[in-house]
Structures are given as C-alpha cells and as structure tokens.
Amino acid sequence: MGGIKPDHDMDEITKTVIARGDLAHLALFLWASGASGLLVWALRELSAANRRFEDFVKEISALNQLFKRRT
C-alpha cells in the first residue's frame, strides 16, 4: 500500500524550501545592496562632474570679462 508518505519526507521538503528561501533573500539583499552602492557612486560622480563644469563656466566667464576690458 503506497498512498501516504511518512512525515519525515515532508520535513525534508520543508527544509529544502526554507533553505532556498533564505538563499533567495540573501541574493535579493546582495542585489539591492549592489544597486544602492552603484546609485551612490553614480550620484557622487555626477556631483563631481557638475562641480567641474561649474568651474569651467566660471573660468570662461572670467576670460570673457578679461576680453571685454581690453576692447
């Protein structure tokens, strides 16, 4: 008679699902951490590029003022 399996088989299946669920949570956490880190890095780079561009515009403005004084 082979209808119902023993409970210990169900325990093994439950343990497997729980273990894989923990692995999925770990993978999700690592992905989210990586994405957040990449966002922080991109915002820092964007901020630095903005500062460099602003310095460039200030230098161009100063150069324009110098040429206006000479004419």
C-alpha angles and dihedrals in degrees: 000000000000109000109114123036122219120270094247090069089057090050090054091050091048091050091050093051092047092048092050091046090055090049090051091051090049091050091049091049092050091048092049092046091050093048091048092048091050090050092051091049092048092050091050091050091047091050092050091048090050091052091049091049091049090051089050092051091049091052091049089049091050090049091050090051090051092052092046091055092053095055 
